[in-house]
Amino acid sequence: MVDRRLTRRTMLRGAGVALALPLLDSMFPARASAKVAAPQRFVAINIPLGFHPPDFFPEKAGHDYELSQYLSIAKDLRNEFTVISGTSHPDVDGGHSAEKSFLTGAPHPGAPSFTNTISLDQFLARRIGNQTRFASLTLGSHSLSWSANGVAIPVESSAAVTFSKLFLKGSDKEIATQEAQLQDGQSIMDTLLDDARSMQSRISVADRKKLDQYFTAVRETEQRLAKAELWSKTPKPKVEAKPPGVLPWMDFPGIFRAHLDVVRLALQTDSTRVVVFGGDGGGPIAPLKGVTQAYHTLSHHGMNPSLIEELRIIDRETIKIWVDFITGLKETPDGDSTLLRNTQVLMGSNLGNANGHTTTNLPIIHAGGRFRHGQHLAFDSKRNAPLSNLFVSILQGCGQEVERFASSTGTLTGLEQKS
């Protein structure tokens, strides 16, 4: 007989380490024979240098649009996302300064007297954050999160540190020991093996499959983070040649992927339901074949064909990492559905065209959640619809009875929830 006495907060423990578990049917004894309705979640991703517009935006609107060059890699996910063009935040100008207003819509972020307002993620976290260990996670190279008083929420730039905060529990010494073991390739699951075996013998076959998938994801994430940490501490070779006039190398695509690996685990374990990631907009040279110039330089290409071609390599890699993240969410069971259906993912930029520092016609993709996707919503490219209308739709999709946010005039026309 299957033991149904597991609680929602059940964790695996061993040697001072604890691992949060995904939502299992066995944690809901009153509904043992029914599907479990999972909570709704939200992830926001900002790519501050945006995407090369001609390759990002589809030419045709509606449901029968043809995927753009960049989005063709997401053809198998076509019905899981909506491409949105012709939106922006009214009065949000200032070029790169606009990233401060990406989730707030606060006007004139470049002005000396600028005061920010609460960001979408923090607005949502104040309403649902008390239901999870972490009210929200703010990750990446820059903070997208702002309090109600307009104060930036500190950002965590290390995926490894986030992983540690989420999954390594115990004394400082115990955590340090576990981190050292991870560097040597030992999995958290090795430490928790006996407890894991005991649990698998007490739960249903369906829950065993969920745990097997989750344990595999934990191991794979550990391996990638350990590899990234190892390379970060490996000295670079010395050369006598003068260095080129660019900033030092940094693997920002790899950092992006590592963060999203950890984000999926955080969502799967219901450690948080609100996550934001601010991408790199600085001057590193991406360690991608064919890229020789700094990312920031490429985004300000001045219509130089060779620079645009290198920029395309970075843009395609960014889209691919997003595709892998969305695919992972879609393949992860969650309550009565999948993690993707229970998670809205907003990816976009504060710049419509980095080459001209424009802050209109922003590249936006809205994926997941319980919405009717598979379309290109094209608004007027000159008289843009408020991006905050999408924010209202997102909040309502998370079960919030909200009619306005920032400069919104309502919900986003054409984006409908499934019944």
C-alpha positions in Angstrom: 0.0 0.0 0.0 1.3 3.4 -0.9 2.2 5.7 2.1 0.3 9.0 1.6 1.7 10.7 4.8 4.3 12.9 2.9 3.9 16.6 3.5 4.4 19.4 1.0 7.5 20.4 2.9 9.1 16.9 2.9 12.8 17.1 2.1 15.6 14.6 1.6 18.3 14.9 4.3 21.7 13.6 4.9 25.1 14.7 6.4 23.7 18.1 7.2 22.4 18.7 3.6 18.7 19.0 2.6 17.2 18.9 -0.8 13.7 20.3 -1.6 11.4 18.0 -3.6 9.1 18.7 -6.5 5.3 18.6 -6.0 4.2 15.0 -5.8 0.7 13.5 -5.8 1.6 11.6 -2.7 1.9 14.9 -0.8 -1.9 15.4 -1.1 -3.6 12.4 0.7 -7.0 14.0 0.5 -6.8 14.0 -3.3 -4.8 10.8 -3.8 -6.9 9.7 -6.7 -7.2 13.1 -8.3 -4.9 15.3 -10.3 -3.2 18.1 -8.2 -3.7 21.7 -9.3 -0.3 23.4 -9.2 0.3 27.1 -8.5 1.0 29.6 -11.3 4.5 31.0 -11.6 6.3 33.8 -13.4 9.8 34.2 -14.9 11.1 37.4 -16.6 14.2 37.6 -18.7 15.7 40.8 -20.0 18.3 40.8 -22.8 19.5 44.5 -22.5 21.0 44.7 -25.9 17.9 43.1 -27.5 17.9 41.3 -30.9 18.6 42.3 -34.4 15.0 43.4 -35.4 14.9 42.1 -39.1 15.9 38.6 -37.9 13.7 38.6 -34.8 10.2 39.9 -35.8 8.0 37.8 -38.1 6.7 39.7 -41.2 3.1 38.5 -40.9 0.7 38.8 -37.9 -1.8 36.4 -36.7 -1.8 32.6 -36.1 -0.6 31.6 -39.5 2.5 33.8 -39.4 5.9 32.4 -40.6 8.5 32.1 -37.9 11.4 34.6 -38.3 15.0 33.5 -38.9 15.8 33.6 -35.2 12.6 31.9 -34.0 12.8 29.1 -36.5 14.8 27.1 -34.0 11.6 27.2 -31.8 9.4 25.6 -34.4 8.6 22.6 -32.2 7.4 25.0 -29.5 5.3 27.2 -31.9 2.1 26.8 -30.0 3.7 27.5 -26.6 4.6 31.1 -27.1 3.3 34.4 -28.6 5.6 36.9 -30.4 4.7 40.5 -29.7 5.7 43.5 -31.7 4.7 47.2 -31.5 4.8 47.6 -27.7 6.8 49.8 -25.4 6.6 51.8 -22.2 5.3 55.4 -22.8 7.9 58.0 -21.9 10.5 55.4 -21.1 13.6 56.8 -23.0 17.3 57.1 -22.2 18.7 54.3 -24.3 20.5 51.8 -22.0 19.0 53.5 -18.9 15.6 52.0 -20.0 16.6 48.6 -18.5 15.8 50.1 -15.1 12.2 50.6 -16.2 11.8 47.3 -18.1 9.5 45.8 -15.4 8.3 49.0 -13.8 7.3 51.3 -16.8 8.6 54.3 -14.8 9.1 57.3 -17.2 12.4 59.0 -18.1 14.9 56.6 -16.4 17.8 58.6 -17.7 16.8 61.8 -16.0 18.8 63.0 -13.0 15.7 63.2 -10.9 14.4 59.7 -11.8 12.7 57.7 -9.2 11.7 54.2 -9.9 8.5 52.4 -9.0 7.7 48.8 -8.0 8.6 46.2 -10.6 6.2 43.6 -11.9 8.0 40.7 -10.1 8.0 42.5 -6.7 4.3 43.4 -7.1 3.6 39.8 -7.6 6.0 38.6 -4.9 4.2 40.7 -2.3 1.0 38.9 -3.1 2.2 35.3 -3.4 5.8 35.3 -2.0 4.8 34.2 1.5 3.8 30.8 0.1 7.4 29.7 -0.8 10.8 29.7 0.9 12.0 32.6 -1.3 9.5 35.3 -2.2 11.4 35.9 -5.4 14.8 35.4 -7.0 16.7 38.3 -8.7 19.5 36.9 -10.8 22.0 37.9 -13.5 24.2 40.8 -14.4 21.8 43.6 -13.4 18.7 43.9 -11.2 15.3 44.1 -12.8 13.6 44.2 -9.4 12.6 47.3 -7.6 10.7 47.8 -4.3 7.7 49.9 -3.8 10.0 52.7 -2.7 12.0 52.5 -5.9 15.0 50.8 -4.4 16.8 48.2 -6.5 16.7 44.6 -5.1 20.2 43.2 -4.9 21.1 40.8 -7.7 22.8 37.4 -7.4 25.2 37.0 -10.3 26.4 33.5 -9.5 24.3 30.5 -10.5 26.4 28.3 -8.2 25.6 30.6 -5.2 21.9 30.5 -6.0 22.1 26.7 -6.3 23.8 26.6 -2.9 21.2 28.8 -1.3 18.4 26.7 -2.7 19.6 23.2 -2.1 22.5 23.1 0.3 21.3 23.3 3.9 23.3 22.8 7.1 26.1 24.5 9.0 28.8 26.6 7.2 31.2 23.7 7.5 28.8 21.2 6.2 27.9 23.4 3.2 31.6 24.0 2.5 32.2 20.3 2.5 29.3 19.6 0.2 30.5 22.3 -2.2 34.0 20.8 -2.2 32.4 17.4 -3.1 30.5 19.0 -5.9 33.8 20.3 -7.3 35.1 16.7 -7.3 32.0 15.6 -9.2 30.1 14.1 -6.3 26.3 14.7 -6.5 24.1 15.9 -3.7 22.2 12.7 -4.5 25.2 10.6 -3.3 24.9 12.2 0.1 21.1 11.7 0.2 21.0 8.3 -1.5 19.7 6.3 1.5 16.9 8.8 2.2 16.0 8.9 -1.5 15.8 5.1 -1.7 13.6 5.0 1.4 11.2 7.6 -0.1 11.0 5.9 -3.5 9.8 2.8 -1.8 6.9 4.7 -0.1 5.4 6.5 -3.0 3.5 5.8 -6.2 4.9 4.7 -9.5 4.0 8.0 -11.1 5.8 9.9 -8.3 8.9 7.7 -8.7 9.1 8.8 -12.4 8.8 12.4 -11.3 11.6 12.0 -8.8 13.9 10.1 -11.3 13.5 13.0 -13.7 14.1 15.6 -11.0 17.2 13.8 -9.6 18.6 13.6 -13.2 18.1 17.4 -13.6 19.9 18.0 -10.3 22.9 15.9 -11.3 23.1 17.6 -14.8 22.9 21.0 -13.3 25.6 20.2 -10.7 27.9 19.0 -13.5 27.5 22.2 -15.5 28.0 24.4 -12.5 31.0 22.5 -11.3 32.6 22.8 -14.8 31.8 26.5 -15.0 33.3 27.1 -11.6 36.4 25.1 -12.5 37.1 27.2 -15.6 36.4 30.4 -13.8 39.4 29.6 -11.5 41.7 28.3 -14.2 44.4 30.9 -15.1 44.4 32.2 -18.7 47.4 31.6 -20.8 49.9 34.4 -21.0 51.0 35.9 -24.3 53.5 38.6 -25.2 51.2 40.2 -27.8 49.4 43.4 -26.8 45.8 42.8 -25.8 43.1 43.9 -28.2 41.0 47.0 -27.4 38.1 45.1 -25.9 37.1 44.1 -22.4 38.2 40.7 -20.9 36.5 37.5 -22.1 33.5 36.2 -20.2 31.1 33.4 -21.1 27.9 35.2 -20.7 25.9 32.7 -22.8 27.1 29.9 -20.5 26.2 32.0 -17.5 22.7 32.5 -18.9 22.2 28.8 -19.4 23.5 28.0 -15.9 21.1 30.4 -14.3 18.1 28.9 -16.2 19.2 25.4 -15.2 18.9 26.5 -11.5 15.7 28.4 -12.2 14.0 25.3 -13.5 14.9 23.4 -10.3 13.7 26.3 -8.1 10.4 26.3 -9.8 10.1 22.5 -9.8 10.7 22.4 -6.1 8.3 25.3 -5.5 11.2 27.1 -3.7 9.9 30.3 -5.4 7.3 31.3 -7.9 8.8 34.5 -9.1 12.1 34.8 -10.8 13.8 37.6 -12.9 17.0 37.4 -14.8 19.0 40.4 -16.1 21.3 39.5 -19.0 24.7 40.9 -19.8 24.9 44.2 -21.7 28.6 44.9 -21.2 31.6 44.4 -23.4 32.7 40.7 -23.2 33.6 38.7 -26.3 31.3 35.7 -26.4 33.3 32.4 -26.5 31.3 31.3 -29.6 32.8 30.2 -32.9 32.9 33.1 -35.4 32.7 35.9 -32.7 35.7 38.2 -32.6 34.3 41.4 -31.3 32.8 42.6 -28.0 29.0 42.0 -27.6 28.3 45.7 -27.0 30.3 46.7 -30.1 28.4 44.2 -32.2 25.0 45.5 -31.0 26.1 49.0 -32.2 27.1 47.7 -35.6 26.3 50.8 -37.7 24.9 48.5 -40.4 28.3 46.9 -40.9 27.5 43.5 -42.5 30.4 41.6 -40.8 29.5 42.9 -37.4 25.8 42.0 -37.9 26.8 38.5 -38.9 28.7 38.1 -35.6 25.8 39.6 -33.7 23.5 37.0 -35.2 25.7 34.2 -33.8 25.1 35.6 -30.2 21.4 36.3 -30.8 20.8 32.7 -32.1 22.7 31.2 -29.1 20.5 33.3 -26.8 17.3 32.1 -28.4 18.6 28.5 -28.3 19.2 28.7 -24.6 15.7 30.1 -24.1 14.3 27.3 -26.3 16.1 24.7 -24.2 14.7 26.3 -21.0 11.1 26.3 -22.4 11.5 22.7 -23.6 12.7 21.6 -20.1 9.6 23.3 -18.5 7.3 21.6 -21.0 8.8 18.2 -20.3 8.6 18.5 -16.5 5.3 17.2 -14.9 3.8 19.6 -12.4 0.6 18.8 -10.6 -2.2 18.3 -13.1 -0.1 19.5 -16.1 3.5 20.6 -16.9 5.8 23.2 -15.4 5.4 25.2 -18.6 1.7 25.4 -18.5 2.0 26.6 -14.9 4.8 29.1 -15.6 4.6 32.3 -17.6 8.0 33.2 -19.2 8.5 36.7 -20.5 11.6 37.3 -22.5 12.4 40.7 -24.1 14.5 43.8 -24.0 14.4 47.4 -23.0 15.8 48.3 -26.4 13.9 47.9 -29.7 17.1 48.4 -31.6 20.4 48.7 -29.8 22.1 50.1 -32.9 20.0 53.3 -32.5 19.3 53.1 -28.8 15.6 53.1 -29.5 13.2 52.2 -26.7 10.1 51.5 -28.9 8.9 48.4 -30.8 10.5 46.1 -28.2 11.2 42.5 -29.0 8.9 40.5 -26.7 8.1 36.8 -26.4 5.5 35.6 -23.9 5.5 31.8 -23.3 3.7 29.3 -21.1 1.0 29.8 -18.7 -2.6 29.0 -19.5 -2.8 31.2 -22.6 -3.7 30.6 -26.2 -0.4 31.0 -27.9 0.9 30.2 -31.4 0.5 33.7 -32.8 2.3 37.0 -33.6 0.5 40.0 -32.0 1.6 43.0 -34.1 0.6 46.4 -32.8 1.4 49.7 -34.4 5.2 50.0 -34.8 5.1 53.8 -34.4 2.2 54.3 -32.0 3.0 51.4 -29.7 0.6 49.7 -27.3 1.6 49.9 -23.6 3.9 47.0 -22.7 2.2 47.2 -19.2 -0.9 45.8 -20.8 0.9 42.5 -21.1 1.9 42.9 -17.4 -1.8 43.1 -16.4 -2.5 39.9 -18.5 0.4 38.2 -16.7 -0.8 39.2 -13.3 -4.3 37.9 -14.1 -2.8 34.7 -15.5 -1.2 34.3 -12.0 -4.6 34.5 -10.4 -4.4 38.2 -9.4 -7.5 40.4 -9.7 -5.7 43.4 -11.1 -6.9 45.8 -13.8 -4.1 48.3 -14.0 -0.3 48.3 -13.6 2.0 51.2 -14.4 1.0 52.8 -17.7 -1.5 50.1 -18.7 -4.9 50.7 -20.2 -6.1 47.2 -19.7 -5.0 43.7 -20.7 -3.1 43.0 -23.9 -5.6 42.8 -26.8 -5.5 39.3 -28.4 -3.8 37.4 -25.6 -6.5 35.2 -24.2 -6.5 32.7 -21.4 -7.7 29.1 -22.0 -10.9 28.2 -20.3 
